[in-house]
Amino acid sequence: MAQPSTADLERIFREEYGRTVAVLVRVFGDLDLAEEAVQDAFAAAVRAWPESGLPPSPAGWLITTARNRTIDRLRREASRQDRYAQAALLHARGEPAEEGPVRDERLRLLFTCCHPALAMSARVALTLRLLGGLTTAEIARAFLLPEPTLAQRIVRAKAKIRDAGIPYRVPDEADLPERLAGVLAVVYLIYNEGHTASTGQALVREDLCAEAVRLARLLAGLLPGEPEALGLLALLLLSESRRAARTGENGEVVLLADQDRGRWDRALVAEGQALVRECLRRNRPGPYQLQAAINAVHSDAPSTAETDWHQIVRLYDQLLAIAPNPVVALNRAVAVAEVEGPAVALALVDELKLDRYHLFHAIRADLLGRLGRTGEAARAYETALERTANEAEQALLRRRLAGLG
Amino acid sequence: MKQYLLSIYQPTGGVPAPDVLAGVMRDLERLNQELRAAGAWVFAGGLHSPESATVLRPDGDHVLTTDGPFAEGKEHLGGFTIIRAEDLDSALHWGRRLAKATTLPVEVRPFQDEAGD
């Protein structure tokens, strides 16, 4: 194998971080120790690989090196009566050394990071740190938080995992659906954080989306019997397929109706749609599968006018039945407008209690505009403008307001 | 094995109707039997009302004695159960059962030391 470049090493470390940490957590039963061990092995790899070339299995090399170097270090410390080192050594003794293909331990670690006993913000940070291999600085930048705040959040979460005895385990069959829903929610939140906000550095934001897709792929791959895991992956892929079309030349938001559909990523669309078909075949619908199915209908259509809106309304009906939520009802009303006209849709929208949500007012404004009630539409756009601080969204609303004529 | 304190918080003032209370006591007794059978039971007990409490506060060489609970609040510690459990998931499983039996919020908190067994 050729001598790896620095870029090669960085890519490998990023890709293998979650897997190596997950295996070493199993070996030592301790998160901090696992992370130290992996960083130590990465440092050893930086020294060794440019000379020796890449080993046949970089992950296997990293795991074996991390394990052996840490056991050596612990032995030295254990002789000094360090209880902590002794406990970790005792734990490691029960674990066989890696031979052959490396077992994938990431699922167990993911369930630990997304444990319901941890706050949502801690789950997101831990998942990105331990499974995504993002640095605390990168995560802090992505969430617009001071780095010490983010670092402390991770330290606290790790301490709770250790002190409260949160296990490294995939939950029992009985608890799996509920716990999996919690994991999927974390992945979806990571994706939305990367996808929605226009603040923050674009590159880091795209990292969040890419990481969420990677995690969704991991979950779908390791839990192929769980259709909601497939559904989330399909939803993210279909949403990703529209990334290039979603922003205009000057970074402004382009709505679905106005997007250049030729710029949609056809490979992602095809992969997402195939997953949706697989979900349909399983016939165990859930919220992510239904949202993915709605996206798949859009992806099928050459234009807004040629979209199968009847099908979309039916899917929203199903979604509302399983997961009643005013925002879903609002989106359903948008589809109803295409089938039954803006007057019927407006009546539905007016029943919703979403006064603080800017899109509620933006959608009302659009429907009022289509009904020729221009004055009311303008007022609704102004209310929407007051309800969002997002500059790209504000620019879009101002354009719509100006376009009322 | 770890040990966990399951604290039961109840609203201050107002006592449930006798038949409601009898149902709760029956469910609690059944849960305690299950805890014992599973080898998870360490201790369980209900407390008298906060008005029955006395607080002792060190003050130089003396210790001051005052009537009433340490902190007045809308909720107070009504009782607790100590269990032995493999990990938090197992402790939360028992905690959930306790919350259902008592119809009250339950706080699950780990002890610092491992249970000797």
HADDOCK unambig.tbl for C-alpha pairs under 7 A between the chains (distance, minus, plus):
assign (segid A and resid 163 and name CA) (segid B and resid 110 and name CA) 6.80 0.50 0.50
assign (segid A and resid 164 and name CA) (segid B and resid 88 and name CA) 6.00 0.50 0.50
assign (segid A and resid 164 and name CA) (segid B and resid 109 and name CA) 6.97 0.50 0.50
assign (segid A and resid 164 and name CA) (segid B and resid 110 and name CA) 5.24 0.50 0.50
assign (segid A and resid 165 and name CA) (segid B and resid 87 and name CA) 4.87 0.50 0.50
assign (segid A and resid 165 and name CA) (segid B and resid 88 and name CA) 5.07 0.50 0.50
assign (segid A and resid 166 and name CA) (segid B and resid 87 and name CA) 6.05 0.50 0.50
assign (segid A and resid 166 and name CA) (segid B and resid 88 and name CA) 4.98 0.50 0.50
assign (segid A and resid 166 and name CA) (segid B and resid 89 and name CA) 6.72 0.50 0.50
assign (segid A and resid 167 and name CA) (segid B and resid 87 and name CA) 5.98 0.50 0.50
assign (segid A and resid 167 and name CA) (segid B and resid 88 and name CA) 6.79 0.50 0.50
